[in-house]
Amino acid sequence: MKRLADFLGINAQTGALLLAILFVGIGEELWLPFVPKYIKASGGTIFTVALYAAGINLLEGFYFFVGGSLADRIGVRRSMALFALVPLAGYAIFLSGGGPWVAVAGTLAIAAWEPLVVPATFDVVGSALKESKRTMAFAVQSIQKRLPKIVGPAVGGVVLFTVGVVNGTRACLWVSLVFVGFSLVTQLVLLKDVPRKGPPASLGAALRAMDPFLKRLLVAEVLVRWCDWLIREFVVLYVIEELCFSSKDYGFLRSFMMIVSLLTYLPIGWLADRTSPPAFVRLTFFFFAAFPLALSFAHTMPMLVAAFALWGLREIGEPARKAIITSRFAPEVRARAVGAYWGIRAFLIWPAPILGAWIWKEHGPEALMRVAAGLGAAAFFVFLFAERWIGGNRRSEGGVRELSKP
């Protein structure tokens, strides 16, 4: 068991982190994939859905900065426990009323938890594990985050299909609320603070810590997230309303997509730690572009299954990308710098869903998906340029990858 835990990059700290994130994920995935459908079922329009998605990104930018700052100032344990109070407030808002704007406000608070804890997650992995184990640790975290996304949408889809979108969503919310409580207890009892070697980092120091490669990677990520967020919240509407499949069918497709992602994480994490992490990041950008293009031609269930398989394969380079970013930030600025990196990305992509809704209304969903595919292709070539600029995936003396060196 000790050898297995070491192979997977699991120790007391990363194990406690996995458990805390697992509880929140189990509850959220019962209902979160169906929020756009809930908004429309309770009286909203496609532009209400677009504003909801834009609000998530806009607030996520703020949450990332706050999460990095607080993790750096008050420690991982206390900051994560404090962050758990935000989704608890969101559940109270959501369950207090049934209108679309109440749902939007509540979900924006509930969705705060993940961006708030991302900087703390990077800080724990970067401090608790040596560089050669970080990709595998992020792969295990990705599996742990996706397991609820396999079970949750399938169960939630059946519940919504059985008792209706509005009542089913609210029932799932009560279950989710209990799991957030479990996560809060886990954080307080098991998680420990990362030792600090100096005073908290300033925002200026965090921004200066981004080297030229990270800046180019950030440009590629902004483009690929525009590709993603142009269509992300509209996929459920496309499948259920345009193609006339049921919420149960969509729940199956989401679960299948997550199974595809899950099957890639451990073998790719193992390979990336021993070969070339950037090669798998390249594949991630390729599949980001391929998914919306395939979806625009998918009108039958077999074609949808193939398109959702591509959606799952988009995660193939996610652990490697996170490990590269973690390794390029010095420990004393890591939490603040990760928060700034993710925050800048979120602030730059928040208008994407609004543009996506306009393209949908004016030119149709297929045109929207092909525009998204074009942005994904642009992101792929920007990453190739960034990788070539930094020297590719060559190894330096001593076996440390040039691409991972700060």
N, C-alpha and C positions, 0 to 999 in steps of 0.2 A: 504493500500500500504506500509505503514511503517513497519507493522508486516511482510508482505511478504518479503520485502527487508531484514529485519533483519533475517528472517528464511533462506534466500538464501545467507546470508553473503555479501550483496551488500551495500556499502556506496559510498560517493562521490569519494573516491580514487579507490576502486575496480571497480566501475562503469566506470570511465574514462579509466582504464586499459582494461576492457572488450571491450569498444568501439574501442580503438586504435588497439587492436589485431584483432577485427572483420573485420575492413576495409582491413587489409593486407591479412587475410585469404580468404576473398571473392574473391579477385583478383587471388591469387596464385593457388587456387584449380581448376580454370578453365583449367589450362594447366599443372601444376606440375606433376600430376599422369601419364601424357603421355610423359614426357621427354625421358625415355628410348626408346620409339617407335620413337620419333622425331629424336633422335640421329642416330638410325639405318636407318630411312627414308632419312636422309641427308648424308648418306655415312659411318656411323660408324659401328662398329662390337660389338659383345657381350663383348669383352674386353674393348672397349671404354666405354660402359655402366658401366662395373665393375670399371674402373678408375674414372669415374664420381662419383659413389657411394662411393668409397674409399676416394676421394677428399673431399666429403661432410663431412665425419666423421673426417678426419684429420684436416680440417679447422674448423669444429665445436669445436674440442678440444681447438684450439687457441681462437675462438670466445667466448667460455664459460669463459675462464680465463680473457680475456679482458673485457667482459661484467660485471663480478663480480667486477673487479678492478675499472672500471669507475663508476659503480653505487655507489660504496662505496666512491669514491673520489669526484665526481662532482654532485652526486645526481641522483635520478631516472628520473626526468623530463628532464634534459639536456642530460643525457646519452641516453635515449630512442630516443629523437629527433635526436641526433647525429647518432645513429644506423640506423635510417630510411634513411640516405644518402647512406648507403652501397648498399641496394637493388636498389635504384634509379640508381646508377652507373651500377649495374648488368643488369638492363633493357636496358640501353644505349648500353652496350656491346652486349647483345643478339640480339637486333634489328639492330645492325650495319652490320651484315653479316649472312650468311645462313649455314655455314659449321658446322660439328659436334663439333669441338673443340671450336669454338666461342660459341656455345650453352652451352658446358660444363663450360667454363669460366664465362659466364653470369649467369648461374644457381648457380654456387658456390657462387657468390656475392649476388644473390637474396636470397639464402637460409641462409645467415648470420643473417638475422634479428631475427629469432626465438631463436637461441642459444645466441645471444647477449642480448636479453631481458629477458631470463629465470631468471637470478639472480635478476634482478629488480622486476620481478613478485613475487618471493618468499619474497623479502624484503617488498613489499607493503602489501601482505597478512599477513605476520608475524607481521608487525607493526600496521596495521589498524584493525585487528580482534583478539579477544581472542581465545585461543586454541580450545575451544569447537565449534567454527564456521569455522575453517580453512578447514576441510575436505569438508564441504558443499561449501565453496567458491571455492575450487579447482574443485569440481564437476561442479559448474556453469561455471567456466572458460573452463572446458573440453567440456561442451555442446556448449558454444559459439564458441570454436575452431572447433568443429565438424559440426556445422550447415553449414558453407561454404563447408565442405567436402561432404555433402549430395547433395547440389545443384550444386556445381562446377563441379565435374566429370560428372554428368549427362548432364549438359549444354555443357561442353567442349567436351564430347564424341560425341554429336550430331553435334557440329560445325566441329570437325575433320572429322566425317563421311561424312558431306555434302560438305565441300570445300577442304578436303585433310589434311593430317597430318601436313605438313610444313606450308601451308598458314593459316590453322586453329589455329595452335599454336601461330603464330605471331599475328593474330588478337586478340586472348585472352590476349596476353602480353600487348597490348596497353590498354585494359580495366583494367588490373591489375595495370598498372602504375598510372592510375588516382586514384585508391583506395589507393595506398601508399601515395599519396599526401593528401588525406582525413585523413589518419591516422596521418600523421605528424602534420597537423593543430590541430587535437584533442589532441595530446600529449602536444603541446605548450600552448593550451588555457585552458584545463581542469585538467591536471595532476599536482600534487604538489609533492615537494620533501619530502622524509621520514626524520623526525627529527633525527639528529645524537647526540649520547651521548658521543662520544669521537672521537679521531683521526681515520683515515682510518686504517683498519686491514692489517697486512702484510700477504704475502702468507704463511709464516711459521706458523703464528697464525691460519690461515684458515685450514691448513693441520692438525695441532695439535688439532683442534676442532672436528675432526672425531673420535668418540669413537669406541671401539671394535665392537659394533653392526653395526655401519654405515660402517665400513671397510668390515665386512662380507656381509652386504647387497650390497655393491659395487661389491664384487666378484660375487655374484649371478646375479647382473644386467649386468655385463660384459658378463657372459655366455649367458644370455637370449638375449642380444643385438647381440651377434654373431649368435644366432639362427635366429633372425629377419633379420639382414643385409646380411646373406648368401643368402637370397632369395628375400628380399624386392623389389629391383629394377627389378627383373626378373619375378615377378608375372604377370605383364602386358604382357611381351613377351610370357610367357607360355600360357596365356589365348588366346591371339590374334594369335600368330604364331604357337604354337604347337597344340592347340585345335581348332584353326580356327574359333574363335568367333570374332565379330566385335568390333571396338572401342566403339560403342554405347552399346553393351552388357557389355563390361568391365566397362564403366561409370555407368551402372545400378548396377553392382555388388559392385563397390566401394561405391556408394550411399547407397545401402542396408546395407553394412557393417557398415557405419557410423550411420545409423538409429538404428541398434542394439546397438552400443556403447551409443548413445544418450539416449536410453530408460533405460539404467542401472544407469546413473549418479546420478540423484536426489534421487531415493530410496536407492541406495547403500551409497551415501553421508550421508543421514539421518541415516541409520542404523549404519554406521561406526562410526559416532560421538557419538552413544549411546551404541555400543556394543564393537566389537573387530576389529579395523582397520587391524591388521596383517592377520586375516582370509581372508579378501578380497584381500590382496596382494598375499596370497598363491594361490587363484583362478586365479589371473593374470598370475602367472608363469605357472600354469597348462595349461591355454588356449594358451599361447605362444607356448608350446610344441605340443598341439593338432592341431593347425591350419596347419602347414606344413605337418604333417602326413596325415590329412584329404585331403589336397590339392593333395597329391601324388596319391590318389586313385580317384580323381574327374575328370571324363571325359565327363559328361553330365551337362546340365544347372542345374537341381535339385541338383546334387551332388556339383556343384560349389556354389550354393546358401547356402547349408549347411556348406561348408568349410568357406565361407566368413562370415557366422554367427559366427563361432568360432573366426575368425579374429576380429570381432567386440567385442566379449566378452573378448578379451585380455585386454581391457581397464577397466574392472570391478573394479580393485583395484588401478588404477592410482591416483585418488584423495586422497585415504587413504595413499598411499606411499609418496606422496608429503607432506601431512600434518605431517606425522611422521618425515620426514627429516627436515621440517621447525621447528618443535618443539624441535628437538635435537640440533640445532645450536643456540648459544646465539645471541641476537639481534645485538651486536656490531661487530660480524664477519659474520653475516648471508649471506649477498650478496657475499662477497669474498669466503666464504666456499662453498656455492652452486655452484658458478662458478668453483671452484677447483674440486668439486665432479663430476659435469657433464663433465668437461674438461678431467679429468683422464679417465672417462668412454669412451669418444669419442676417445681419443688417443689410447686406448687399443683395440678398435674394428675396426679401419679403414681398416685393411687388409681383413676383412671378405668378401666383395664383390668380391675381386680378387680371393680368394680361391673358392668362389661360382662359378665364371665363369669357373675356371679350372675344377671343379667337373662336371659342366653342360656339358662341351665339352668332357670330358673323359668318364663320366659314365652316363650322361643323367639327365634331370631335376628331375625325380622321385627320383633318388639316392640322389641328392642335398637336396631335401625336407626332406628325412628321416634322413640325417645327421643333418640337422637343428633341427628336432624334438628331436634327441638324446641330443643335447646341451641344448634345452629347458628343458628336463627332468632333466639334471644335475643341471641346475639353480634352479629348484624347490626343489631339495634335499639340495642344499647349503643354500637356504633361511630357510628351516626347521631347519637346524643346527644352523643358526644364531639366529633364533627366540627362540629355546630351550636354547641356551647359555645365552641369555639376560633375560630369565625368562618367556618366552611366553607372553601371553596376559593378565596376571593377573593385577588386579588393586591394586595400593598402597593406603595407608590411605589418605583420603581427596578426593578420586575419580579420581586422576590423573593416567593415565595408565603408568605402568613401562616402557613400550616400547617407550613411547613418552617423557619420562623424559631425559633431558640432563645429 
